[in-house]
Amino acid sequence: MTALKGSIMARHIDIDKERETALQASVAELAAGQPIALPTETVYGLAADATNPAAITRIYETKGRPQFNPLICHMADIAMAERYAVFDPISLKLAEAFWPGPLTLVLPLKPASDIHSLATAGLDTVGIRVPQGFAGDLIRRFDRPLAAPSANSSGKISPTSASHVEADLGQKINLILDGGAAAVGVESTIVKVEEDGRVRLLRPGGIVTADIERIAGKRLERPKKAAAAIEAPGMLASHYAPGAAVRLHATSVLPGEALIRFGGIAIAGEETARTVLDLSPSGDLSEAAANLFDYLKAADASGADMIAITAIPTHGLGEAINDRLSRAAAPRG
């Protein structure tokens, strides 16, 4: 049985207005092995039972995602995560400091873990996150971990609203839960603590690295070049890509381009742009992160063949924003 496809549109439930209905409908779909789209504080996720191989296969099919790219498994709390993975002291400190929240820890799987190997892409580690709000409540009700990548076609821009999911996957899934706009707007930070105590940053995201370093008590080791092996989601060179090409560090706009800028700073030629969008006129990186994927989608929808993007500061959440933009601008295979 494959993911639902055809002309039937997904059912929508507003979790703020019909929370119990949303929980019951979600549990029914998950128990039947079907993926659902649900809101989290980072982006909307395409969630399914992480212990059910048929359900996990439906995630890969629905997204068109390569099965060598592992999925993050979402838990209700630390106690649940400890049923499936082994925590070292630093990872436990990070979990206690940042969960529930936008941090994923890559941990060794316990031998008896029933998270299916399809979710981990056959690795002996698993990326685990404890989400805030409705998603955490749903996992607690379902009492099984949920594998949940972003709810979009593989390689494309991540969704930060139910309408984004509907436009992309609405005819492929049965249920979309609407929780409004995602508060953080970029995916989780992914960290792995090695056996020798090194703390590696696999993907920048919604928790800034300085805060992680403060809790870990050591500097994060950043990759010096693209990894040969995929250890966690979001490591593919080309990712988060709109249909239009992306030009970074723009200091002027060419005729017909769409412009995404930052900090309220105008640049030459923007009067010729298809559209002008400012991630944060006040220069607030949290606001910029929350707007990033929505504005990439809006710029793409303007009909421009190229999206020009001005320089974004690299500190704080700027590290995650620049990571997403560099992958959006990468050559596409």
C-alpha positions in Angstrom: 0.0 0.0 0.0 1.5 3.4 -1.0 0.8 6.9 0.1 -2.6 8.3 -0.8 -2.6 10.0 -4.2 -5.1 11.4 -6.6 -7.7 14.1 -6.6 -8.9 13.7 -3.0 -7.7 16.6 -0.8 -6.5 16.2 2.7 -8.8 16.9 5.7 -7.8 20.0 7.6 -8.2 20.4 11.4 -7.4 23.6 13.3 -5.7 22.4 16.4 -6.5 25.6 18.3 -10.2 25.2 17.7 -10.5 21.4 17.7 -7.6 20.1 19.7 -9.2 16.8 20.9 -10.6 16.1 17.5 -7.2 16.7 16.0 -5.5 14.3 18.5 -8.1 11.5 17.9 -7.9 11.9 14.1 -4.1 11.9 14.2 -3.9 8.8 16.4 -6.3 7.0 14.0 -4.2 7.9 10.9 -0.9 7.0 12.6 -2.3 3.7 13.9 -3.4 2.9 10.3 0.2 3.5 9.1 -0.6 6.7 7.4 1.6 9.9 7.5 0.1 13.1 8.7 1.2 16.8 8.4 1.5 18.5 11.8 2.8 21.8 13.1 5.9 22.1 15.2 7.8 25.1 16.4 10.4 24.7 13.7 8.5 23.8 10.5 5.6 21.6 9.6 6.5 17.9 9.7 5.3 14.8 7.8 4.9 12.4 10.7 4.4 8.6 10.8 5.0 5.8 13.3 8.8 5.3 13.5 8.4 1.6 14.4 6.2 0.8 11.4 8.2 0.1 8.1 5.2 0.5 5.9 4.4 3.9 7.5 8.0 5.1 7.1 8.1 3.9 3.5 5.0 6.2 2.9 7.0 9.2 4.2 9.8 8.5 1.7 7.3 8.0 -1.2 5.2 11.0 -0.3 8.2 13.3 -0.2 10.2 11.6 -3.0 13.0 11.4 -0.5 16.0 9.2 -1.0 16.1 6.4 1.6 19.7 7.0 2.4 18.7 10.3 4.1 17.7 9.4 7.7 14.7 10.8 9.5 14.5 12.6 12.9 12.5 10.6 15.4 10.4 12.7 17.7 9.7 11.8 21.4 7.4 13.0 24.1 10.2 13.6 26.7 13.6 12.5 27.8 12.2 9.4 29.5 10.7 8.2 26.3 13.9 9.0 24.4 15.9 6.9 26.9 13.8 3.8 25.9 15.3 4.0 22.4 18.8 5.6 22.6 21.9 5.8 24.9 22.7 9.2 26.4 26.2 10.3 27.3 26.5 13.0 30.0 26.9 15.9 27.6 23.9 14.9 25.5 21.8 14.5 28.6 22.8 18.0 29.7 21.8 19.4 26.3 18.5 17.5 26.4 17.7 18.8 29.9 18.5 22.4 28.8 16.8 22.6 25.4 14.0 20.0 25.3 11.2 20.4 24.4 12.6 22.6 21.7 14.5 22.9 18.3 17.5 20.7 19.1 18.1 17.2 17.6 20.7 14.9 19.3 22.2 12.1 17.3 22.6 9.2 19.7 23.5 5.5 19.6 20.5 3.3 19.3 19.8 0.8 22.0 20.1 -2.8 20.8 16.5 -3.6 21.6 15.1 -0.4 20.1 12.1 -1.0 17.8 12.7 2.1 15.8 12.8 0.7 12.3 16.0 0.8 10.3 14.2 2.6 7.5 13.9 5.6 9.8 17.6 5.6 10.6 18.8 4.7 7.0 20.4 1.6 8.5 22.7 3.6 10.8 23.4 2.5 14.3 22.5 6.0 15.5 19.2 8.0 15.6 18.4 11.7 15.6 16.0 12.4 18.4 14.1 15.6 19.2 11.4 16.5 21.7 9.0 19.0 20.1 7.0 21.7 21.9 3.2 22.0 22.0 0.7 19.9 20.0 3.3 17.5 18.5 4.6 16.5 22.0 1.0 16.0 23.2 0.3 13.8 20.2 3.4 11.6 20.7 2.4 11.2 24.4 -1.1 10.1 23.3 0.2 7.8 20.6 2.9 6.4 22.9 5.3 5.7 20.0 8.0 7.8 18.4 7.2 9.7 15.3 9.6 9.9 12.4 9.0 13.3 10.9 10.9 15.2 8.2 9.6 18.5 6.9 6.3 18.2 5.1 7.4 19.1 1.6 8.6 17.4 -1.6 12.3 16.4 -1.1 14.8 19.1 -1.7 12.2 21.9 -1.9 11.5 24.8 0.5 10.3 23.7 4.0 6.7 24.6 4.9 6.0 27.0 7.8 2.2 27.0 7.4 -0.6 24.5 6.7 -1.3 26.3 3.3 2.3 25.5 2.2 1.7 21.8 3.0 -1.6 21.9 1.1 -0.1 23.4 -2.0 2.6 20.7 -2.1 1.3 17.5 -0.6 -2.4 18.1 -0.2 -3.4 15.4 -2.7 -0.9 12.8 -1.2 -1.9 12.7 2.4 -5.2 12.3 4.4 -4.7 14.8 7.2 -3.2 18.3 7.6 -3.2 19.8 11.1 -3.3 23.6 11.1 -1.4 25.3 14.0 -0.8 28.6 12.3 2.7 29.9 11.3 5.7 28.1 12.7 7.3 30.2 15.4 10.9 29.4 14.8 10.7 29.0 11.0 13.9 26.9 10.4 14.6 23.3 11.3 16.3 22.1 14.5 20.0 22.4 15.2 21.5 18.9 15.0 24.4 17.9 17.3 26.4 14.7 17.8 28.6 14.0 20.8 31.4 11.6 19.8 32.9 8.9 22.1 36.0 11.0 22.6 33.9 13.9 23.9 34.0 16.1 20.8 30.7 17.9 20.1 30.0 18.1 16.4 27.5 20.5 14.7 25.9 18.6 11.9 23.3 21.2 11.0 22.8 24.8 12.4 19.2 25.5 13.3 16.7 26.9 15.8 19.1 26.8 18.8 22.0 29.1 18.4 25.4 27.4 18.7 26.7 29.8 21.4 23.9 28.5 23.7 24.8 24.9 23.0 28.5 25.6 23.7 27.6 27.2 27.0 25.7 24.1 28.2 28.2 21.6 26.7 31.2 23.5 28.2 33.2 23.2 24.9 33.3 24.6 21.4 31.3 22.9 18.7 33.3 21.3 15.9 32.0 22.4 12.5 32.4 20.5 9.3 35.2 21.9 7.1 33.7 20.5 3.9 30.6 18.7 2.7 30.4 15.3 4.4 30.9 12.2 2.3 28.4 10.2 4.4 25.0 11.4 5.5 24.8 11.3 9.3 21.7 13.4 9.8 18.9 15.2 7.8 19.7 18.5 6.1 23.3 17.5 5.1 22.7 17.3 1.3 24.5 20.0 -0.6 21.4 21.1 -2.5 18.4 21.5 -0.3 15.6 23.9 0.6 15.5 25.0 -3.1 12.9 27.1 -4.8 12.1 26.7 -8.5 14.0 29.9 -9.4 17.8 30.1 -9.1 19.2 31.8 -6.1 22.0 34.5 -6.1 23.5 35.3 -2.7 25.2 38.4 -1.3 23.5 40.6 -3.9 24.5 44.3 -3.9 22.2 45.2 -6.8 19.1 43.8 -8.5 19.0 42.8 -12.2 15.9 43.5 -14.1 13.2 40.8 -13.5 14.8 39.3 -10.4 13.0 39.0 -7.1 14.7 40.5 -4.1 14.9 39.3 -0.6 16.8 41.7 1.7 17.5 42.2 5.4 17.6 45.1 7.8 15.6 47.6 5.8 18.5 48.4 3.6 17.6 49.2 0.0 20.0 48.3 -2.9 20.5 49.5 -6.4 18.0 48.4 -9.0 15.3 47.1 -6.6 12.7 49.3 -8.4 13.0 46.8 -11.2 12.5 43.7 -9.0 9.4 41.4 -9.5 8.9 41.7 -5.7 10.9 43.1 -2.8 10.7 41.2 0.5 12.5 42.2 3.7 13.2 39.3 6.1 13.3 41.8 9.0 13.2 45.6 8.4 14.5 46.1 12.0 17.4 43.6 11.6 16.0 41.0 14.0 17.4 37.5 13.1 14.7 35.7 14.9 12.1 37.5 12.8 14.2 36.8 9.7 14.4 33.0 10.5 10.6 32.9 11.0 10.0 34.6 7.6 12.8 32.8 5.6 10.9 29.9 3.9 7.7 31.9 3.5 9.5 34.6 1.7 11.5 32.2 -0.5 8.1 30.7 -1.6 6.7 34.2 -2.2 9.7 35.2 -4.3 9.5 32.0 -6.3 5.8 32.6 -6.9 6.5 36.1 -8.3 7.6 34.5 -11.6 11.2 35.6 -11.4 13.8 33.3 -12.9 16.4 34.4 -10.2 16.0 35.4 -6.6 18.6 37.9 -5.4 19.4 37.8 -1.7 21.4 40.4 0.2 24.0 39.5 2.8 22.6 38.2 6.2 24.7 38.4 9.4 26.3 35.1 10.4 26.0 35.3 14.2 23.2 33.8 16.2 20.3 32.5 14.1 22.1 34.0 11.1 24.3 30.8 11.0 21.2 28.7 10.3 19.7 31.2 7.8 22.9 31.3 5.8 23.2 27.5 5.9 19.7 27.2 4.3 20.4 29.9 1.8 23.8 28.3 0.7 22.0 25.0 0.1 19.2 26.7 -1.7 21.8 28.3 -4.0 23.8 25.1 -4.5 24.1 23.5 -8.0 21.2 21.1 -8.5 21.7 17.6 -9.9 
